[in-house]
Structures are given as C-alpha cells and as structure tokens.
C-alpha cells in the first residue's frame, strides 16, 4: 500500500480498468432506453424489409397524437402568442428593422399592414390559402400549404381557432407573400426581413 501511494501512476493504472467499466456501464444505461424507444416507435408498412419506402422510413408514434393546441382560451400562452405577441412584438420588430426598406416599397407595406390588421382581429378573421405560385419552382410549396390548410380553411377556422402551430407558421409564410419573396417582379424578391436579427 505504501508503495502505491509513492507511485501515483501505479495507482492510476489499477483504477483505469474500473473507470473504463464504469463509463461503459453508464453509457449502456444511458443509450439503451433511447435505442429501445426507437425500435418501438418505427412501424413498417409492408413485410418486405429489403426496399423500405419513404413511409416506412418515417417514424410513426406508437400512441395517438394529442389534440392540437389552439389559441382560443384567454390567458394561455397560445392565445397570447396569436392574439398579441406575433403582431405586437414579432411583426412590429420586423417593421422596425425594415422600416426604411418597407417605406420604399409601398405595395409590400400595404400587404404587410393587411396581415397585421388580420392578426389584430385574429378571433374573427378566417384563414385563407396562400396566393398562387409565381413560379414553377414554388408550385410544390404552395400545394403543400394548401393541403395542410385545407381542413382549417374549409372549416372556416380563424387565426385563433386553428391549431396554434399551423397558424403561427402560416404567419411567417404570409409574411413572405407580403414581400413577394418568390416573385421575381417584386421589389421584395428573395429579401430576408430577419437579416438584422
């Protein structure tokens, strides 16, 4: 024992295998539950494992998804976000950061103010589809938004009664429409209103 104290490297060499085993054990305990979870959450659509389709590669929840969070209940975070924060904070900051540019582009500012007006009356303004694609490249993106919005637009849901996540993401999509982001003839073509952030 005295000999071990006088030679710290000898003590280290005796403890290294124990430390190594401890680390392996901890890593296994940490990784094993996540590996098991992944195995249980992926379902295959066919019995043929040789050529998985895109649907087979996508993880499918083992349980039903919970109901979507909506923004209708006063006092909730979702309600505050869609009835106040998106317009009063996020779009206001966007305007302040781009004021000089927006004032040089009256057509962009007019559309931007229309979006803000809709959000000021979010409980009563129904969602609408995005404007038609201005280019062939944008067509798929517009079709995907239409597909996602279809149940909500057809049901007459508003910025507050539609699922919060859909509504908030759609605010940013509509902002891009206001700019004419995809329209080569627009002054806001490919303009990033968040570049200062």
C-alpha positions as CSV (number, residue, x, y, z in Angstrom):
1,X,0.0,0.0,0.0
2,X,2.8,2.4,0.8
3,X,4.3,1.5,-2.5
4,X,1.1,2.5,-4.3
5,X,1.0,5.9,-2.6
6,X,4.6,6.6,-3.5
7,X,3.8,5.8,-7.2
8,X,0.7,7.7,-8.3
9,X,1.0,6.3,-11.8
10,X,0.7,2.8,-10.5
11,X,-2.5,3.7,-8.6
12,X,-3.9,5.2,-11.8
13,X,-3.1,2.1,-13.8
14,X,-5.0,-0.1,-11.3
15,X,-8.0,2.2,-11.4
16,X,-8.2,2.7,-15.1
17,X,-10.0,-0.7,-15.8
18,X,-12.6,0.1,-13.1
19,X,-13.1,3.6,-14.5
20,X,-13.4,2.2,-18.0
21,X,-16.0,-0.4,-16.9
22,X,-18.0,2.3,-15.1
23,X,-18.0,4.5,-18.2
24,X,-19.2,1.6,-20.4
25,X,-21.9,0.7,-17.9
26,X,-23.1,4.3,-17.7
27,X,-23.1,4.7,-21.4
28,X,-25.0,1.5,-21.9
29,X,-27.6,2.5,-19.3
30,X,-28.0,5.9,-20.9
31,X,-28.2,4.7,-24.5
32,X,-30.2,1.5,-24.1
33,X,-33.6,3.2,-23.3
34,X,-33.3,5.5,-26.3
35,X,-32.4,2.6,-28.6
36,X,-35.4,0.6,-27.3
37,X,-37.7,3.6,-27.7
38,X,-36.6,4.0,-31.4
39,X,-37.2,0.3,-32.1
40,X,-40.8,0.6,-30.7
41,X,-41.8,3.8,-32.4
42,X,-41.0,2.8,-36.0
43,X,-43.6,0.8,-37.8
44,X,-43.2,-0.7,-41.2
45,X,-45.9,-0.5,-43.8
46,X,-45.1,-3.8,-45.6
47,X,-43.5,-7.1,-44.6
48,X,-40.6,-6.6,-47.1
49,X,-37.6,-5.1,-45.3
50,X,-35.4,-5.2,-48.4
51,X,-36.7,-2.0,-50.1
52,X,-38.2,0.4,-47.5
53,X,-40.5,3.1,-48.8
54,X,-40.4,6.7,-47.6
55,X,-43.4,5.9,-45.4
56,X,-41.5,3.0,-43.9
57,X,-38.5,5.2,-43.0
58,X,-40.7,7.8,-41.3
59,X,-41.2,7.3,-37.6
60,X,-44.8,6.8,-36.5
61,X,-45.8,7.5,-33.0
62,X,-46.8,4.4,-31.0
63,X,-49.6,6.4,-29.3
64,X,-52.3,8.6,-30.7
65,X,-51.2,12.2,-31.1
66,X,-52.7,14.6,-28.5
67,X,-55.3,17.2,-29.6
68,X,-53.7,20.2,-31.3
69,X,-53.1,23.3,-29.1
70,X,-55.5,26.1,-30.2
71,X,-55.3,29.7,-29.3
72,X,-58.9,30.4,-28.2
73,X,-58.6,30.2,-24.5
74,X,-57.8,33.6,-22.9
75,X,-54.8,33.5,-20.5
76,X,-53.0,30.7,-22.3
77,X,-49.6,31.0,-23.9
78,X,-51.1,30.1,-27.3
79,X,-53.8,32.8,-27.0
80,X,-51.2,35.4,-26.0
81,X,-49.0,34.4,-28.9
82,X,-51.6,34.6,-31.6
83,X,-53.7,37.4,-30.3
84,X,-50.9,39.8,-29.2
85,X,-47.3,38.7,-29.4
86,X,-47.0,37.7,-33.1
87,X,-48.3,41.1,-34.2
88,X,-47.3,43.5,-31.4
89,X,-43.8,42.0,-30.9
90,X,-42.6,39.9,-33.8
91,X,-44.1,41.8,-36.7
92,X,-43.6,45.1,-35.0
93,X,-39.9,44.3,-34.7
94,X,-39.9,43.2,-38.3
95,X,-41.3,46.5,-39.3
96,X,-38.9,48.5,-37.2
97,X,-35.9,46.5,-38.5
98,X,-37.1,47.1,-42.1
99,X,-38.8,50.4,-41.9
100,X,-36.6,52.2,-44.4
101,X,-37.0,49.4,-46.9
102,X,-40.7,48.9,-46.4
103,X,-41.4,52.7,-46.8
104,X,-39.6,52.5,-50.2
105,X,-41.9,49.6,-51.2
106,X,-45.5,50.8,-50.7
107,X,-47.0,47.6,-52.2
108,X,-45.1,45.5,-49.7
109,X,-46.0,47.7,-46.8
110,X,-49.7,47.7,-47.8
111,X,-49.8,43.8,-47.8
112,X,-47.8,43.7,-44.5
113,X,-50.2,46.1,-42.8
114,X,-53.1,44.0,-44.1
115,X,-51.6,40.9,-42.4
116,X,-51.1,42.8,-39.2
117,X,-54.7,44.0,-39.4
118,X,-55.9,40.4,-39.7
119,X,-53.9,39.4,-36.6
120,X,-55.4,42.4,-34.6
121,X,-58.8,40.7,-35.2
122,X,-57.4,37.2,-35.0
123,X,-60.6,35.7,-33.4
124,X,-62.8,36.8,-36.3
125,X,-60.5,36.5,-39.4
126,X,-60.7,33.1,-41.1
127,X,-57.6,31.6,-42.5
128,X,-57.2,31.7,-46.3
129,X,-55.0,29.8,-48.7
130,X,-51.7,31.3,-49.8
131,X,-51.6,33.2,-53.1
132,X,-50.9,31.2,-56.2
133,X,-47.4,30.3,-57.1
134,X,-45.5,32.9,-59.0
135,X,-43.0,30.4,-60.4
136,X,-42.9,26.7,-61.4
137,X,-40.3,26.1,-58.6
138,X,-42.7,27.5,-56.0
139,X,-45.7,25.4,-57.1
140,X,-45.0,22.4,-54.9
141,X,-44.5,24.6,-51.8
142,X,-47.9,26.3,-52.4
143,X,-49.6,22.9,-53.0
144,X,-48.2,21.6,-49.7
145,X,-49.5,24.7,-47.8
146,X,-52.9,24.3,-49.4
147,X,-53.1,20.6,-48.4
148,X,-52.1,21.5,-44.8
149,X,-54.5,24.4,-44.6
150,X,-57.5,22.7,-46.3
151,X,-59.2,21.2,-43.3
152,X,-58.9,24.5,-41.4
153,X,-59.9,26.8,-44.3
154,X,-62.9,24.6,-45.2
155,X,-64.0,24.6,-41.6
156,X,-63.8,28.4,-41.5
157,X,-61.2,28.4,-38.7
158,X,-59.7,31.6,-37.6
159,X,-56.1,32.6,-36.6
160,X,-57.2,31.6,-33.1
161,X,-59.4,28.6,-33.6
162,X,-57.0,26.8,-36.0
163,X,-54.1,24.8,-34.4
164,X,-51.6,27.2,-32.9
165,X,-48.6,25.7,-34.7
166,X,-50.2,25.9,-38.1
167,X,-51.3,29.4,-37.5
168,X,-48.0,30.7,-36.3
169,X,-46.0,29.1,-39.0
170,X,-48.5,30.4,-41.5
171,X,-47.9,34.0,-40.3
172,X,-44.3,33.7,-41.5
173,X,-45.4,32.1,-44.7
174,X,-47.9,35.0,-45.3
175,X,-45.1,37.5,-44.5
176,X,-43.1,36.0,-47.4
177,X,-46.2,36.5,-49.6
178,X,-46.4,40.2,-48.4
179,X,-42.8,40.7,-49.6
180,X,-43.3,38.9,-52.9
181,X,-40.4,36.8,-51.8
182,X,-40.8,34.3,-54.6
183,X,-41.9,36.8,-57.2
184,X,-39.0,38.0,-59.5
185,X,-41.0,41.1,-60.4
186,X,-41.5,42.1,-56.8
187,X,-39.1,44.6,-55.1
188,X,-39.1,42.1,-52.1
189,X,-37.9,39.2,-54.2
190,X,-35.6,37.0,-52.0
191,X,-35.5,39.8,-49.4
192,X,-34.8,38.5,-45.9
193,X,-36.8,40.6,-43.4
194,X,-35.0,38.9,-40.5
195,X,-31.4,39.5,-41.6
196,X,-30.8,42.1,-38.9
197,X,-31.8,39.6,-36.2
